[in-house]
């Protein structure tokens, strides 16, 4: 035991050591065996799969060839059937023609058929026989009747070689022929061997017979179709002797076989795949080609032969069809077995491609998001850039215009005042251009919003007239405005944007008009449509719609316009204008259920018009008619684009009619809301401009030869309450005054006689006052009316030129007309002007004795703001930073309002406002927690927060929402304007607020 114990482990060790090697050998042997098995299985699988591939390949190939042969048989049989049908149709037409010949040539006595009739009939019915190049009729003539026949016809019977026909038992000379084959007239059809056989066979059988194929005049292969013509109807089983006795002649036609087959194959699908040949196999040893190439009957397989029956039992015809190219082995016989090897690879490839596509889409989406962020950042950067540029330009311009305004309030010489006013006009023009560009930027960013406040439409139009009055007088053109009586006096909308549209359109008209007039009309949409429904001309996308502009307007349109010059749009003629006036006087009812009012505004001018090629891009931003427009007339080409956008925001449309060298008429609609005057709040009452009432009850007499212009003048007088009657000449006016030509309005003597300057004719050499004296002596007048001249030139020059009491300078507007009539009639205007700057509805009334804090880091802007506010009676305190403002606004303070600049160093306006609101909130909390009397508590509740208005040149960024977000109550843009300051401050300093 002791000896054997140590040896066992030693013996076990080699066994254990050999075990891995044996395992490796065994594994190697097993691997080899497995490898051979796998190889054998793969080889067997490959052999089996190859056998399967071959079997499947031959099976698919056999099926494909069988299918191709079946298709060939079907297509060939179809073509053969259709060919026989079409041939039969043509044979039937020839048969019908044979019956016609028998009927009209032999059954009618005398015969109703001759050569001319036959030729005309066959020519006119040739569409029924498109495959026959011509038809002819040959009469059967026996030898005994030949002489009589030739004498009757006036010619002798000739052979096919145009030689006199030799003597024979009978002849078949052609007596009738279609014009296309008239050269065979008089030829004996029985002089040819084959023709003779065909004639005899057709006569014996009574059926159509065919000749051998031959070349026609068209170089096509064809046959001659021959039909017997019998004197009487024969039964189908008639004997040969009966047919011979009844035969009167033979009708033949040349049949174009090639055209027939070509037309047939052209109509059928698969024509390009097949080769079709038609043979005459009457002689099997020598088949004759009727269509196709010279292909032997033993054509390469696959091919198919169809027997054709053309109705001639003697002639045999075959159609042989074969594929143009030998059918190929179908690809599926190769791809289907091969696909079994690669199907899983394709599936893997599809999965890989789908995953790759997913990664690609994901990457594209990431790039798109990055590009979107970049685009949004670029848009923000553009807005910030415009805001910065606006701020940097408007800030010094605020100082320039403010200082000029303050300078104009001082005592200046006339030359100095002219210089200052010129600089002010140029500065305002620059501000206007900046505003247009910024408006376009707002529109592109969808940040332009319209306000809704009550306003007087007629006052806005008066303001526009005032703006362009000097320019119109300088260019000596008529500028007039007319608003329909049916348009409500007060409307609810955005007066600033409405004024901007009118200003843009009238400004363009002033710019491009050198003679004539500019006429602005406002009507209700329903009445305007009534007046123009029958005469409206097509306007598409704002374009006149006429290729020839000279025909755009009817020649019947007269020039009875405001100035006498022709207008571009016939809808603004005096007839339509008078029609609208009649609807106003007749009080035509219109729908009042809705609070909306749709206005139609037209701006008509007689300027240079718009070239036809440029009309399609009129509303495109920064686009003008051509490069010379900006050079000659100025402008940026952005006004109409902005106007179109504003009109669309008002739920309207804008279009135009323009004729070069005649003028343009722009028309737009706008949807506003009704607003009664008694519904206007006190704070908004300053937006309305009431006219003086001291003229009510007066009457006037107007002399004007132009009815449109007279209507406009009456419109302005009626706004002041002055009744007016118009006549065409001064003589008529004197007749009216003397009672010879009717009575005056309300039977009152006129206080004034208004005469248009161009109505002061040659007969006015005698002073008008002399005529008045004569009328007074005759007892016609006791009080002389004031003679007032309406002219476009300066009043002093016109008053010296004409014997009148006063001259009113046009263009007319109600306020200017009232001021002139005050002086002309000697009416005191002291009370009217009293309190102009001291009423509660003026900026002076708002700011008087108010404590206002102005915060701005620009010292020039501080001086301008302080000077402007002090001019209206305010007490102003100025600081240069937000921190200084916070020190002054610690509760309690005595300020009624704060004007805060937004962009300031250290602490901008928004941050300063947040601190102010925080100070006020803390003060309110302390006041609520403190013990105090009830009266003090009520006083604290009545004490409101300090109104803070943003004062900035950045009119894009400083929106109402942005200001409200940071605790501000609104904003005013620099440079300051009186109307803008009033609208911004009336909410906080008005009578309702102060109380």
Number of C-alpha atoms within 10 A of each C-alpha: 5 6 7 8 9 10 11 10 11 10 10 11 12 10 11 10 10 12 12 12 11 11 12 13 12 12 14 12 12 13 14 12 12 13 12 12 12 14 12 12 12 13 12 12 13 13 12 12 17 14 12 13 20 15 14 17 21 15 12 19 19 15 14 18 16 13 12 15 19 13 12 20 19 13 20 23 19 14 20 25 16 15 22 16 14 17 20 15 14 19 22 14 15 23 20 12 21 21 18 15 26 22 18 15 17 17 13 11 8 9 13 13 17 15 16 13 13 22 19 15 13 21 15 10 11 16 10 13 19 14 22 23 18 22 28 25 28 26 20 21 21 14 14 11 12 16 14 12 17 14 10 10 12 9 11 19 25 21 20 16 11 12 12 13 18 10 9 11 8 15 27 23 27 25 20 24 27 25 18 14 15 17 11 21 21 23 24 30 26 23 19 13 9 14 18 16 14 24 25 18 20 22 26 18 19 22 17 25 26 28 19 17 20 16 12 15 9 9 10 16 20 27 20 22 22 29 27 33 29 23 19 15 12 13 10 9 8 13 12 13 9 12 23 15 12 17 18 22 26 25 25 27 25 20 27 25 20 18 17 18 23 14 12 16 18 11 9 12 9 10 16 11 12 17 16 24 21 25 22 21 17 15 10 10 7 9 18 18 21 26 22 16 11 12 12 11 15 8 12 11 11 16 19 20 18 18 16 19 18 19 16 17 12 11 17 18 20 21 21 22 24 23 20 12 9 10 13 9 15 15 11 15 21 17 12 14 18 14 13 12 11 11 11 11 12 12 11 12 12 12 12 12 12 12 12 12 12 12 12 12 12 12 12 12 12 12 12 12 12 12 12 12 12 13 12 12 12 13 13 13 13 13 18 15 13 20 19 18 15 21 21 13 16 24 20 17 20 23 22 19 24 24 21 20 17 14 15 16 11 9 9 12 9 9 9 13 17 13 13 19 16 13 15 19 13 13 18 15 12 15 19 12 16 17 15 18 18 19 21 19 17 17 15 11 12 9 13 17 12 15 12 13 16 24 25 18 22 23 19 20 23 18 16 20 22 15 14 17 22 14 15 23 18 11 15 17 23 22 27 23 23 21 20 17 17 17 19 18 17 21 22 22 22 17 20 12 18 19 15 17 21 20 21 17 22 24 17 19 26 23 18 20 23 16 18 23 27 26 25 23 19 24 21 22 17 14 22 20 15 13 20 17 11 9 12 12 17 13 13 13 14 20 18 23 17 16 9 10 14 12 10 19 16 10 8 7 15 15 14 19 20 26 20 15 18 20 31 27 26 23 21 20 20 19 16 17 19 16 16 21 18 12 18 16 10 9 11 10 9 10 9 9 6 8 12 16 20 19 20 22 22 22 22 28 36 30 28 19 21 20 15 18 9 13 20 15 16 20 22 15 15 15 19 20 17 11 9 10 15 14 9 10 10 10 15 14 19 21 26 20 18 22 22 19 21 24 19 16 16 19 13 18 18 22 19 22 26 29 26 16 14 20 26 26 27 21 20 21 22 24 19 19 18 18 19 12 16 9 11 18 11 15 20 18 18 20 21 19 13 12 15 16 13 16 20 14 12 19 23 22 26 26 25 24 18 19 18 22 22 20 21 19 26 21 22 20 23 16 20 22 18 20 22 24 19 22 19 17 18 23 14 16 22 19 14 17 22 18 13 11 12 12 15 19 15 11 9 13 19 22 17 21 25 26 26 23 18 13 17 16 11 7 9 13 10 10 12 15 14 10 12 20 15 12 17 15 11 10 10 14 17 12 11 16 20 18 19 23 27 24 22 25 16 13 17 11 10 20 17 11 9 17 17 19 15 23 27 24 20 24 24 24 24 20 19 16 18 20 14 17 19 15 12 17 15 9 12 11 13 8 8 12 9 10 12 13 14 15 13 21 21 21 26 21 23 24 25 18 15 20 17 21 23 27 28 27 20 16 14 17 24 19 17 22 26 19 17 20 23 18 16 20 18 20 18 20 16 20 18 17 22 26 16 13 22 15 10 15 18 13 14 9 9 14 17 19 21 24 22 29 27 26 19 18 11 9 14 18 27 23 15 23 25 15 16 24 18 13 15 19 13 13 15 17 10 11 15 13 9 10 10 10 9 9 9 12 15 10 11 13 12 9 10 10 13 19 18 24 25 25 26 24 28 25 22 20 18 20 17 13 13 14 21 14 12 15 21 24 19 20 26 24 21 24 23 19 12 13 12 15 15 23 15 15 21 23 15 18 23 21 15 12 11 9 6
